[in-house]
């Protein structure tokens, strides 16, 4: 698929509309309980897989859909509108784990792991962040992997791992040559039943509740040598390419959430009456809605542009050059503008917007993660400026 100059193609519009209908009908009803109880709907992933929304970028021979990366961004946008917590879990599975394995794994690994992930019967996750390694995820990484015979023994901890408590398959990064720093990192496929692997705790969050997040422990975790992804000590290329694609496909969640916030605000302004008339008739409310609309449209424009730029990113690409800056710019801008959209949305909703059970409140509580995850706003600015000043 290719984009038109200023709009989606008819095929892309159809994909966005169909994903929107699916998310509204099937995922939206799950959102309140997920938020209230930190509940995980176990039927959701198999249902998403059955509907064809997993393995979008993976060829049909492995159980995927054989579509492009831009299409996955459209699905992320639609899911983000109606259940942003599930949208995040979808991305951790679809992009961080499944797509990364497809792009970087060998044929044997692809055939062993991709069909189950594409069907949604297996849940995927990525293990990168550690208690002492957040923004400096590579340099400060303490998890190690030591080869003993035909196995690697992994030791360390990973934290804030989306899907961690429920994952069946994890793409995990560890240092095989700690003395080499970031250039001594390797990638491994870890199964939840491997000896020495455990979920230390499930974490409770302010927003994105229900999207399961946890701390993982590797205590002499035995990983077969054939589960090394790529070459030993060359995992940094997998990490950086994956981070660029992650930023590009998380940005549409921001767009979807902002679209929903605008929709809710317009409806509330029409329905809510004060001083004898709907508040939509007051110019201050009209000004807020006009600002929100312009912010949302600008978010969409940059998001679509960067998705298109990342669409044909070669294997091993990313982590450098303007695509590195562009993906950082996309998520930085959409997350920051979502903050502004939601701030105005809650303001228009007044006291109702401050209530935990309101949908706009649920959206508001989710915003902050998007300015922190996949590299903080400050890290994004460092990436952008570094590439521009080279």
N, C-alpha and C positions, 0 to 999 in steps of 0.2 A: 504494500500500500504506500502511496505517496500523498502528502498533504497538498491541498490547494494553497494559493498564496496567503489567503487570509481566513480560511475556514477548513473544516474537515471535509474529506471526500464523502461521497454518498455511502460507501462501504464502511468508512470509519464512523459516520453518524449512526448507521444501523447498528454497528457493534456497541457503541456507547448507549444507544437507546435500549437495546436488548439486555445489556448488563445492568442498566438502571432498573428495568422492569423486574429482573431476577432479584436484584438486591432489595428493592422495595417490597416485593412480595414474600421473599424467603428469609432475608437477613435482618431487615428492619424490625420485625416482630421480636427478634431475639435480643435486641439492644437494651431494653430496660432491665431485664433480668440480669444480663451480663454486667451491667453497670451497678446494679443494686447489690449483687451477691458475689461479684468476681467469678461468675459461673462460666464454665466452658461447655458449649453445646457440642457434644461428641459427634452428633450426626451431621454437623455443618460441613466439615471438609469432604466426606464422601459425597454429600449432596452437591457441593461446588464442583467436585471432580466429575460427577455424573452429568452435570450441566455443561461441561467442557471449558471451565474457566481455570483449570490447572494445566501446566505444560504448554502454555500459549506459544512460547518461543522454541519448543522442542519438536523435532520431526515426528511424524505419525508412527514411524517404525519403533519408537520408544514409548508410545502411548500418548504423545503430545498432539498439539493442534497444528503445528507447522506454520504459525503466523509470525508477526514481527514484534519487536520490542515496543514500538509505538502503540500497538494494540493492547499490550499489557498495561501501559499507562492509562489508556481509556477505561479499562476494567477497574484499575485502582481508583480512578476518579469517581466512577459510578458506585463502587463499594463504599468509598469514603463518605459519600452523601448520606447513606442510609445506616451504616454500621461501621464507624471508623475503627472500632476495636478489632472487628473481624478483618477489616481491610489491612490492618497492620500485621495480623497473624498470617493473612494471605500473602503479603509481601515477603515476610520472613521465610515462608515456605517456598513460594513461587520464584522469587528472585534471588534472595540471599543463599538459599540452599539449592533448590532444583536447577535454576538456570546456571548457577555457578558450577555445579557438578557437570551439567551438559557441556558447558564451554571449556572446561579444564580437565575433565576426567578421561581415562582411556576407555576403549570400547567395552572391555569386560565390566568396568565399574558402571558405565552407562546402562548396560543391559541388566545388571544386578539391582540397581537402585531407581532408575528413572520410571519404570512402569508403575511401581507402587506409589511413588510420589505424585505422578501425573493423575492417578486415579483418586487421590485423596485418602486412600486407605492407610497410607503411611504419612506421618507428619514430619516435616523438615524444619531445621533450625540452623543458625550460624553461631559458632562460639568464638568470639573475638575479645570483647571487653573483659577486663579483670578488675578486682578490687583496687589494685594499684596502677592500672593502665587503662585510662579512659581516652582523653584527647591524644595522649602519646601511646596509642594502642600497640604500636610496633616496637618502638624503642624500649618501653618499660615492660614489655611482656615478660612474665615470669614462668609461665607454663612451659615445661620442657618435654621433649620426646627423645628417648634413648633407644637405639636399636639393640635388641638382644635376640640373636638367632633370627627366626623368621617373623619376629614381632617387634613393635615399638612399644615402649612403656611410657605412657603419658602421666605427668604429675603436675598438678596445679589446680587453679580455680578460675571459673568464668562467672561473671555476674551481669545482671540486667539482660539476660538472654531471652528474647522473645521466642515463645513456644518451647522454651527450655523444659518446663515441667511435664510437657505432654509429647515431646519429640520422640520419634522412633529412629530418625536418621539425622546426624549432625555433621556439618562441615566445620571442623575444629582446627584452629591454628596453634602451633607450638614451636618452640625454638629447638631445632636439632643441632645448632651450633651457636650457643649463647654468646660466645666470644665475638661473633660476627654481627651482633646486634640485629637490626632490622633485616640484614641480608643473610641471617641464619634461620629464617622461619620456614616451616613446611606446613602443608595442609593435609588433613587426614579426614577420612569418612569414618565416623564413630557411630555404632549402633547402641541403643539404650541398654541392651542386654550384655554388652561387653563387660567382662570382669574388671572391677576397679572403677566403674563409672557409677555416679549417684547424683541425684538431685538433692542438694543440701537444704534448700528451702524455696517455697513459692513466695514471691514478693507481692505486696499489696500496694497499688498505685492510686494516685490522685485522679488520673484520667486514663483512657484506653483500658478501663477495667474490663475484665473478662478475657482480654488478650493475655494469655498466661505468660508471666515473666518470672524467671528464677535464677538461683545460683547453682552452678554445677561444680562437682568435685571429681577430679581425676587422681586416683590413688593407685599408682602402678597400673593404670588402665591398659589392658592388653589389646592392642590394635594390630591386626594382621598387616604384614609389610605390603601386601597387595592393595591395601587401602590408602597408601600414600598417593595423594593427588599431584600429578606432575612430578617434577624432580625434587630431590631433597635440597633444602636450603633455597628453593626458588619460589616459595609461597608468597613472597611480597607482591609479585605481579598479579597473583590471583586476588589478593586482598585489595589492591588499589583499583584494579579494573572493576571488581565487584562493588567497591564503595561508590564509584562514579555512577554505575548503573542503579545502585540502591538510591542515591540522592535523586536521580532523575525520575525514578518511579514512585518515590515517597512524595515528591512535590504534587502529583495529582491528588493525593489524599487531602492536602491543604486546599486545593481547588474545590474538591467535592464538598468538604466541610463548609467552606465559605459560601458556596452556592446554596447549600441547605440553610445556613444562617440567614442569608438574604431572603430566601423564600419564606422562612418562618417570620422574619421581621416585617415583611410587607403584609403578610396575612394578619399578624397581630395588630399592626398599625391600622388596618381597615376595620378590625373587629372591636378594638378597645375604644371606648368612648369616655371622654372627659370634657367637662364644661359644655355638655350638651351636644357634642359632635365627635366623630372618629378622630383619633389623634393624627391620622394620616393627613388631615386637612391643615395641620399646623406646619408652618414653614420650617421650623427647627427640625421636625421629624422628617420632612421632605428632604432637607439638606443632608441629614444623616444617611437616608436611603440612597440618595444620589451618589454620595461619596462611596458607600459600600458597593454599589453597582460598578463604578469606575474601577475600584480596587480589584474586584473579582474579574472583570474583563482583562485588566492588565496582567493579573496572575495567570489567566488562561493563555494569553498570548505568549508570554515567556515560557511557560510550561510546555506548550505545544512545540515551540521552536527548539527547545533543548531536547525534548523527546525525539524529534526528527534528527537532530545532530547526533544523538547517541544511537540511532536506529541501526547503524551498520558498523558499530565499534568492533574492531577486529579482536580476536582472542589475544590476550596479553596487552591490548591497548588500554588506555586510561591511566589515571594516576599521574599524568603529565600532560603538558600542552593545553590548548584552549578548551578541549572537552572537559578537562579537570576543573578549569575555572568556570565553565558554563554550567556544569551540573551543580557545583557549589553555589553559583549565583541563583539558579532556579529555586533550589530548596530554601536558600536564605531569604529570597524575596517573597516567595509564596508563604513561608512560615511567618515572617514578620508582618506581612499584609493580612494574613489570617488573624493575627493578634488584633490588628486594628478593626477588622470587620466584626470580630466577635465582641470586642469591647463596645462598639456601637450597638450591636445587636442586643446585648444584655442591658445597655442603657435604655434602649427603646422599650424593652420588656419590663423595665422597672423592677418592683419588688418580686414579681413572678419570675423574672430572669435570675434572681438570686436564690430561688428555691431549688434544692438538690434534684427534685424529681422532674423539673422542666427540661425539655429537650435542648433548649438553647444553653442551659446550665451545663448539661452533659458535654456539649460541644466546647464550651468555654474551658472546662476543666481539662480537655484533651489537648488544647493548643500548645501548652508549654513544652511538652515532649518534643514537638516538631522543631523547636528552636534549640534542642539539646541533642537529640538522637542523630546518628549518622554524621557526627561532627557538629559541634556547637556553632552558633552564629559567629563567634569570634574565630573559630578555626576556619570556617567558610571564608571569612574576610581575608585571613592569612593566605589561603589557597589562591583566591582571586588576585590579590595584590602581587603575590609572588610570581604568578604567570604573566601578569601585565608588565612587571618591572624587569623581566628577563631581557 
